[in-house]
Amino acid sequence: MTKQESVAFVIKTLNDIYPHIPIPLDHKDPYTLLIAVLLSAQSTDVRVNQITPLLFKIADNPYDMVKLSVEEIRGIIKPVGLSTMKSKGIYGLSNILIEKHNGKVPKSFEALEALPAVGHKTASVVMSQAFGVPAFPVDTHIHRLMYRWNLSSGKNVVQTEKDAKRLFPKELWNDLHLQIIWYGREYSPARGWDLEKDVITKTIGRKSVIKDYYKKKKS
């Protein structure tokens, strides 16, 4: 297959498997999404979705959040990991939203990335899922699959994002990044991977990846 044929195959297969795309993190507005995405760094969406109802019951907006101390926030979010950094980030960004943005989450990459503990990936998720702005947030699943599918070199997430944006039509980015995440979790995980169930990698995958898979299976 040519690169474009591979891309078309990926799009068609993902649309067939995921015609309706669930949003991984529970939220009700841009602020709760921003906090949930921040909490998800080096954690799982399942764990975050267990913790956010406890946090949002007390504070689901920046005005209520800054009434809590950093230590109180940390006490609630501790199970998701990196709680010291994340609690400072949540308190700090909530203050900035009040002071600079009238308590609203800004609708620009620049303003979002200027907030404490908010990196490019978090900003991309918020822009995409909260505001519908085309973005292609790259997580570990997308990074792994773009390499397995021979669509990116796998050097780093910055390069993977560039390759994804170059190869896939802009109007599909917001759906595709979620579809790839779900596919990575269900059919092409890092551990316990069964290539026979992974139709995309089996069809268009990088030859060296497939060769290594069978080599490990034999040993």
Secondary structure, DSSP 8 states (H G I E B T S, - for coil): --HHHHHHHHHHHHHHH-SS---SS--SSHHHHHHHHHHTTTS-HHHHHHHHHHHHHH-SSHHHHTTS-HHHHHHHHGGGS-HHHHHHHHHHHHHHHHHHHTTS--SSHHHHHTSTT--HHHHHHHHHHTT--------HHHHHHHHHTTSS--S-HHHHHHHHHHHS-GGGHHHHHHHHHHHHHHTS-SSS--GGG-HHHHHH--HHHHHHHHHHHH-
